[in-house]
Amino acid sequence: MPTSQSACYNEPMQAKTIRFLGVGLIAAGLAAGTAWAQPRPLPANIVNARAQTASPQAIAEYRRKMQIYLAAREAFNAEAGAYWETIAEKRRTRFAKRRHGQRIALDDYVLTQPPLYDGPKRPVNPEPDETEPRERKPLPVVADFLQAAREYYQFVPTQPAHEMDFKRAYARTAIAMGLTREQAVRVYSFETGGNGHHDMQSGLSSGRPGAKAISTAVGYNQLLTTNTLNLVAEQGNSILKALQEKAARLSGPQRQAMEHKIAAFRKMLAFARSVPNSWSEQAKLGATPRGWGVHALVLDMDVGPLLQTHKLLTSVIFARAKGYHKPLTAAELEMMNLTGDGTGFDMVTMPQSYRERVPTSNFFQRSGYERNPVAIRHNTVAKLLAITDERMDVNSAKPGARELAAAF
């Protein structure tokens, strides 16, 4: 049941913003010393600001603006916190109802949009910051994955002489495992922009000078290190069987190379299963050089297509296990791929009348939603699926996607 605090969020959907007329009222309250607007203590680095390159007046103005900003943020966070707690409550309710075979009603979703901060910006400190900036460690890139694979597993992935070779291998695997050409090609188009290579890493696809990786996602389906470790842990036996069957058909040096690959894969499988089968534990492994080495499997002609096909196929199997036997559209499959099977399935099984009213925020954690401009702009399930389909349509016409389609 919704709480009294949460009930206000199930009104007709509208963008909900915190608008600070607010700024003037907060400032007036601060000046008057009213009880509702008592300034909270400022951080020590603000209180102890010294006029080094800035005048005392500039420092005083900065402190005044900072108090207004902090008060505005505090008010917003109280409103947003209540909203996202309601999102979590209703998600738990839906999962419980689904476990017991009960029908999901429209009222089981939050039907208003999340609060949007519309208050003052954080003021700029007029004094130089004397603290050392925390240096961010650069994300590992494909070269790091390859080096780690050599160092820890004596493994060098078999990469294609021509990109079309990898696409043919991927197409053969996808067909054999039950994916359709439309599903595979359209997901590839969405994930890579329609021109991605087997070793494309997120953030590095454009070839811009100075470009930096924005995640460890690699390949046609953009698997993260954690995805790879999860898939190896869960699907390792079937992958090992496929490699052994391939080895049995080979002879001479090719057989020896495959046997070496199998031995390396066994080491990687043992590492992936050295922790409980949970995303958080596997993410810790994925942040280590040994985890980077396992991620190099995505680049391999024999294992990469299996991993990437399994990533999509697990969503199809999940839907069937829940009694959903209609073919998943590529956009629906992508939603399950992006948000996780349970959350994505919630969207897939939703009637169109619900899709047009239910905000996308129902399927995100707050931090993930606030970093996702696509989900914010296309803020209902119907709109999010529509923009996904639209991007798939556009990107499917690009050369890389046309090549992959021809490989089927």
C-alpha positions in Angstrom: 0.0 0.0 0.0 1.3 3.5 -0.7 2.2 5.5 2.3 0.6 8.9 2.9 3.9 10.4 1.9 4.0 8.5 -1.4 0.3 8.9 -2.3 0.9 12.4 -3.7 3.1 10.9 -6.5 0.3 9.0 -8.2 -1.3 12.1 -9.7 -1.6 12.6 -13.5 1.9 12.7 -14.9 3.6 16.1 -15.1 7.1 17.3 -14.9 7.7 18.2 -11.2 10.3 20.8 -10.5 11.5 22.6 -7.4 11.4 26.2 -8.4 13.0 28.7 -6.1 11.1 31.9 -6.0 12.7 30.1 -3.3 16.0 31.8 -3.7 14.6 35.2 -2.7 12.5 33.7 0.1 15.5 31.7 1.4 17.7 34.8 1.3 15.1 36.9 3.1 14.7 34.2 5.7 18.4 34.1 6.3 18.5 37.8 6.8 15.5 37.8 9.1 16.8 34.8 11.1 13.5 33.0 10.8 13.3 29.5 12.3 12.5 27.8 9.0 15.6 29.2 7.3 18.3 28.9 9.8 21.6 28.4 7.9 23.2 25.1 8.4 26.9 25.1 9.3 29.2 25.7 6.4 32.1 23.4 5.7 35.4 24.4 7.3 37.1 25.3 4.0 34.4 27.9 3.5 34.3 29.2 7.0 38.1 29.5 7.1 38.4 31.1 3.7 41.2 33.8 3.7 41.5 36.7 1.4 44.5 35.8 -0.6 43.7 36.7 -4.1 40.1 37.7 -3.4 38.8 40.7 -1.4 37.0 40.3 1.9 33.8 41.4 0.2 34.1 38.7 -2.4 34.7 36.1 0.3 31.6 37.3 2.2 29.5 37.2 -1.0 30.7 33.7 -1.7 29.7 32.5 1.8 26.3 34.2 1.5 25.6 32.5 -1.9 26.9 29.2 -0.6 24.4 29.2 2.3 21.6 29.9 -0.2 22.7 27.2 -2.5 23.1 24.6 0.4 19.6 25.5 1.7 18.1 25.1 -1.8 19.9 21.8 -2.3 18.7 20.5 1.1 15.1 21.3 0.2 15.4 19.6 -3.2 17.0 16.5 -1.7 14.2 16.2 0.8 11.6 16.3 -2.0 13.7 14.0 -4.3 14.4 11.5 -1.5 10.7 11.0 -0.8 10.0 10.5 -4.5 12.8 7.9 -5.0 11.8 6.1 -1.8 8.3 5.7 -3.3 9.9 4.4 -6.5 11.7 1.7 -4.5 8.6 0.8 -2.5 6.5 0.3 -5.5 9.2 -1.7 -7.3 9.3 -4.1 -4.3 5.5 -4.3 -4.4 5.5 -5.2 -8.1 8.2 -7.9 -7.7 6.2 -9.4 -4.8 3.0 -9.4 -6.8 4.7 -11.0 -9.8 6.2 -13.7 -7.6 2.7 -14.6 -6.4 1.1 -14.5 -9.9 -0.9 -11.3 -9.2 -1.8 -8.8 -11.8 0.3 -5.6 -11.9 -2.0 -2.5 -11.9 -1.2 1.0 -13.1 -1.3 2.1 -9.4 1.7 -0.1 -8.8 3.9 2.5 -10.6 4.8 6.1 -9.6 2.9 8.1 -12.3 4.6 11.5 -11.8 8.0 12.5 -13.1 11.0 12.9 -10.7 11.7 16.3 -9.2 14.1 18.4 -11.1 16.5 20.7 -9.4 15.9 24.3 -10.6 17.6 26.3 -7.9 20.8 28.4 -7.8 24.0 26.9 -9.0 26.9 26.2 -6.7 28.9 29.4 -6.4 32.5 29.5 -7.5 35.0 29.9 -4.7 37.0 33.1 -5.3 40.0 31.7 -3.6 42.4 29.1 -5.0 41.8 25.6 -3.8 44.8 24.5 -1.8 43.8 20.9 -1.6 45.4 18.5 -4.1 42.9 17.4 -6.7 42.2 13.6 -6.5 43.6 12.0 -9.6 41.2 9.7 -11.3 42.7 6.4 -12.4 42.3 6.0 -16.2 40.0 3.1 -17.2 41.7 0.1 -18.7 41.5 -0.2 -22.5 41.8 -3.0 -25.0 45.6 -3.0 -24.9 45.4 -3.5 -21.1 42.9 -6.4 -21.5 45.3 -8.1 -24.0 48.4 -7.6 -21.8 46.6 -8.9 -18.7 45.4 -12.0 -20.7 49.0 -12.7 -21.7 50.4 -12.1 -18.3 47.9 -14.0 -16.1 46.5 -16.7 -18.4 49.1 -17.0 -21.2 46.2 -16.3 -23.6 46.1 -14.4 -26.8 42.7 -14.1 -28.4 42.2 -15.3 -31.9 41.2 -12.0 -33.7 39.9 -11.8 -37.2 42.0 -10.9 -40.3 39.0 -9.1 -41.5 36.1 -7.7 -39.5 33.6 -9.6 -41.7 35.1 -12.9 -40.4 34.1 -12.0 -36.8 30.6 -10.9 -38.1 30.2 -14.3 -39.8 31.2 -16.1 -36.6 28.8 -14.0 -34.5 26.0 -14.6 -37.0 26.5 -18.4 -37.0 26.5 -18.4 -33.2 23.4 -16.2 -32.9 21.4 -18.4 -35.4 22.5 -21.6 -33.7 21.4 -20.4 -30.3 18.0 -19.0 -31.4 18.4 -15.3 -31.9 16.9 -13.7 -35.0 18.8 -11.6 -37.5 16.6 -8.6 -36.7 17.4 -8.9 -32.9 21.1 -9.3 -33.4 21.6 -6.6 -36.0 19.4 -4.0 -34.4 21.0 -4.5 -30.9 24.4 -4.2 -32.6 23.2 -1.0 -34.3 22.1 0.5 -31.1 25.1 -0.5 -29.0 27.8 0.4 -31.5 26.1 3.2 -33.6 26.0 0.9 -36.6 29.7 0.8 -37.4 31.4 -0.9 -34.5 34.2 -3.4 -34.8 34.7 -6.4 -32.6 37.2 -4.5 -30.4 35.3 -1.2 -30.2 35.4 0.2 -26.7 32.9 2.7 -25.4 34.1 6.3 -25.8 36.8 5.3 -28.3 34.7 4.6 -31.3 35.0 7.9 -33.1 38.8 7.9 -33.4 38.9 11.5 -32.1 42.4 12.7 -31.0 42.5 12.6 -27.2 39.4 10.5 -26.9 39.1 8.5 -23.6 37.3 5.4 -22.7 34.1 6.1 -20.8 33.6 2.5 -19.6 35.1 -1.0 -20.1 32.3 -1.9 -22.5 33.7 -3.7 -25.6 32.3 -5.5 -28.6 29.2 -5.8 -30.7 27.0 -5.9 -27.5 29.3 -3.7 -25.4 30.0 -6.1 -22.6 31.5 -4.6 -19.4 34.2 -6.5 -17.5 31.5 -7.4 -15.0 29.3 -8.7 -17.8 32.1 -10.9 -19.0 32.9 -12.4 -15.6 29.2 -13.0 -14.9 28.7 -14.8 -18.2 31.9 -16.9 -17.8 30.8 -17.9 -14.3 27.2 -18.7 -15.4 27.8 -20.1 -18.9 31.3 -21.5 -18.5 30.4 -25.1 -18.7 28.5 -24.7 -22.0 31.3 -22.5 -23.4 33.9 -25.1 -22.4 31.8 -27.8 -24.1 31.6 -25.8 -27.3 35.4 -25.3 -27.3 36.0 -29.0 -26.6 33.7 -30.0 -29.5 35.5 -27.7 -31.8 38.9 -29.1 -30.7 37.7 -32.6 -31.5 37.2 -31.6 -35.1 40.7 -30.2 -35.5 44.1 -31.7 -35.8 47.8 -30.8 -35.7 48.8 -27.2 -34.8 45.2 -26.0 -34.8 44.2 -28.7 -32.3 47.1 -27.7 -30.1 46.2 -24.0 -30.2 42.6 -24.9 -29.3 43.7 -27.1 -26.4 45.9 -24.2 -25.2 42.8 -21.9 -25.4 40.8 -24.4 -23.4 43.4 -24.6 -20.7 43.5 -20.8 -20.4 39.7 -20.7 -20.3 39.6 -23.2 -17.4 41.9 -20.8 -15.4 39.6 -17.9 -16.2 36.5 -19.9 -15.3 38.1 -20.8 -11.9 38.8 -17.1 -11.3 35.3 -16.0 -12.3 33.8 -18.6 -9.9 36.1 -17.6 -7.0 33.5 -15.3 -5.6 29.7 -15.7 -5.1 27.6 -15.2 -8.3 26.6 -11.7 -7.6 27.1 -8.5 -9.6 28.8 -6.6 -6.8 31.4 -9.4 -6.2 32.0 -9.9 -9.9 32.5 -6.1 -10.3 35.3 -6.3 -7.8 37.0 -9.0 -9.8 36.4 -6.9 -13.0 38.4 -4.0 -11.5 41.5 -6.2 -11.1 44.2 -7.0 -13.8 43.1 -10.6 -13.6 39.6 -9.6 -14.4 40.8 -7.5 -17.3 42.5 -10.6 -18.7 39.2 -12.5 -18.6 37.6 -9.6 -20.5 39.9 -10.3 -23.4 37.7 -13.3 -24.2 35.2 -10.9 -25.9 37.8 -10.3 -28.6 38.3 -14.0 -29.4 36.7 -15.4 -32.5 35.7 -18.6 -30.7 34.5 -17.3 -27.3 33.5 -13.7 -28.1 30.4 -14.6 -30.2 29.3 -17.1 -27.5 29.6 -14.6 -24.7 27.7 -11.8 -26.6 25.0 -14.1 -27.8 24.5 -15.6 -24.3 24.1 -12.0 -23.0 21.0 -11.5 -25.2 19.8 -15.1 -25.0 19.6 -15.1 -21.2 17.0 -12.3 -21.6 14.9 -14.4 -24.0 15.1 -17.4 -21.7 14.2 -15.3 -18.7 11.1 -14.0 -20.5 10.0 -17.5 -21.6 10.5 -18.8 -18.0 8.1 -16.1 -16.9 5.5 -17.4 -19.3 6.1 -14.7 -22.0 6.4 -16.6 -25.3 5.9 -13.7 -27.8 9.0 -12.9 -29.8 10.8 -10.0 -28.1 11.4 -7.0 -30.4 14.9 -5.7 -30.6 14.0 -2.7 -28.6 12.4 -4.8 -25.9 15.5 -7.1 -25.8 17.7 -4.0 -25.5 15.7 -2.7 -22.5 16.3 -6.1 -20.8 19.9 -5.9 -21.9 20.4 -2.4 -20.5 18.3 -2.5 -17.3 18.6 -6.1 -16.3 16.2 -8.9 -17.0 13.8 -8.4 -14.1 13.4 -4.6 -14.6 13.3 -4.9 -18.4 10.7 -7.6 -18.3 8.5 -5.3 -16.3 8.6 -2.9 -19.3 8.2 -5.7 -21.9 5.0 -7.1 -20.3 3.4 -3.7 -19.7 0.3 -3.0 -21.9 0.6 -0.1 -24.3 -1.8 2.0 -22.3 0.5 1.7 -19.3 3.6 2.4 -21.4 2.3 5.8 -22.4 1.8 6.9 -18.8 4.5 5.2 -16.8 7.7 7.3 -16.3 11.0 5.7 -17.0 12.1 6.6 -13.5 10.3 3.5 -12.3 13.0 1.4 -13.7 16.1 3.2 -12.4 18.0 3.9 -9.3 18.2 7.6 -8.6 21.9 7.9 -9.4 21.6 6.0 -12.6 18.6 8.0 -13.8 20.1 11.4 -13.0 23.1 10.4 -15.2 21.0 9.2 -18.1 19.9 12.1 -20.4 18.1 9.7 -22.7 15.8 8.4 -20.0 15.2 11.9 -18.7 14.3 13.3 -22.2 12.2 10.3 -23.3 10.6 10.0 -19.9 7.9 7.4 -20.4 8.2 3.8 -21.3 6.5 4.4 -24.7 8.9 7.2 -25.5 12.0 5.3 -24.4 11.1 2.3 -26.6 10.2 4.6 -29.5 13.6 6.5 -29.4 15.4 3.1 -29.1 13.6 1.8 -32.2 14.3 5.1 -34.0 18.0 4.9 -33.4 18.0 1.3 -34.4 16.3 2.2 -37.7 18.9 4.9 -38.4 21.9 2.9 -37.4 20.8 -0.3 -39.2 21.3 1.5 -42.5 25.0 2.1 -41.7 27.7 0.0 -43.4 28.7 -2.0 -40.4 25.1 -3.0 -39.7 24.5 -3.9 -43.3 27.6 -6.1 -43.3 26.3 -7.9 -40.1 22.9 -8.4 -41.7 24.6 -9.9 -44.8 26.5 -12.4 -42.6 23.2 -14.1 -41.6 
